[in-house]
Amino acid sequence: MASTVLVVTALEDFTADRVVAALNEREVPVVRVDPADIGPALTFAARIRQDSPTWRGRLRTASREVELGEVAAVYYRRPTPYAARYQHLPPQERDFAAAEARHGLGGILTNLHGATYVNHSAAVTRSDFKPAQLQRFTELGLRIPPTLVTNDAEAARKFAAEHSHVIYKAFRGLPPGEDGHTGAIWAQRVDPDTFDDTLSVTAHLFQAEIPKTGDVRVTVVGQKVFAQQVASPDGALDWRRGNWDDLIHAPIAVPAEIEAALHSYLASFGLVFGCFDFALTGDGDAPEHWTAIECNPNGQWGWLPDAPAITEMFADILKEAAGHDAARRP
């Protein structure tokens, strides 16, 4: 019977390290792999045929080996992009090799028969679009900020005229520069007088600024909900822009209506786990105090005070999926 947990992530992943350690404590077989290691450090062979309609074969890393049919659960975290493996190649060869690896090895790893995925990469991709998130929030009855997505300067100026303050948010982080380092563009207030035709170059997300009393990060794993109010010492509009070690945390109860909506949200996208961000406009006791901002389907949680309990929940879900007794150790 399949009993192995496959952890798909980069070598340096503090969040995955926590879960792997917890699975080891539970004596659950674990194989960790970064698909971008494909080459001498990662080889595989998978077969399928008419009378055996599931992929069978072996995956070998420098230290481990696993039969694909033995994988019962996949913890899909943050693998290195395939393109990084082929940076030394000319552009055409690089792009071809990366695409072949993604469709070949990636196609196998995302289609392991009967495996439970936390989360499946296709579900992560599907739910990673902010327009889809905001629409689903409204469908589930959650409050959202008035939002405009546009590349039209006149539409942006009209939107700004309708609201006291407007903020701009990037859809994604900055891609790696020539030095290989990535970056971020934080949520920030914008002056509509600066809107001009350069907005037409790409898409922009503008939102009415919420008169918030605080921010909340809600981490949902399976049926468990962990919520922390988060504050920056300098009162920054976006608490992510400062030193996370200086953030102030306080546990907060999530209203039952909000919690039910979050479970429905994850189920609708086929997700087991998600990190939700909310802006509070009151003390948080009533559902109308909670304004949904976004959901990261592969968010970070190792920095939260709840991290030990979140780790336990991840390990329990993967252990149960792998066919082991899900009861926690005393």
Secondary structure, DSSP 8 states (H G I E B T S, - for coil): ---EEEEE--S--HHHHHHHHHHHHTT--EEEE-GGG-BTTEEEEEEEETTEEEEEEEEEESS-EEEGGGEEEEEE-----HHHHTTTS-HHHHHHHHHHHHHHHHHHHT--TT-EEET-HHHHHHHT-HHHHHHHHHHTT-B---EEEES-HHHHHHHHHTSS-EEEE-SS-B---TTS--B----EE--GGG--GGGGGS-EEEEE----SEEEEEEEETTEEEEEEEE-TT--SSGGGS-GGG-EEEE----HHHHHHHHHHHHHHT-SEEEEEEEESSSSSSGGGEEEEEEETT---TTSTTHHHHHHHHHHHHHHHTTS------
